[in-house]
């Protein structure tokens, strides 16, 4: 199993968190205040320096006025779509390589 914090899927999670914060009109410092945490807590999460656990995910969503279950569903759908695209590309690449071998 690869390191999830560096995965494309986790990058989608981080992008979603940043998007939600900016749509809420909050800076990292303002979100940190709402969470009763230090500014660097939000910065480290958004830059991928710190992993966000499921309870913290819930707290962040709540602080941003979002339902964590809805956000999770959105992320799950986006990640599934991305994985399907990657799988399709791999299949097409294998098919192309297979055709090339037959013609050689």
Secondary structure, DSSP 8 states (H G I E B T S, - for coil): ---GGGSHHHHHHHHHHHHHHHHTT--HHHHHHHTTS-HHHHHHHHTTSS---HHHHHHHHHHTT--HHHHHHHHHHHHHHHHHHHHHHHHHHHHHHHHHHHH-
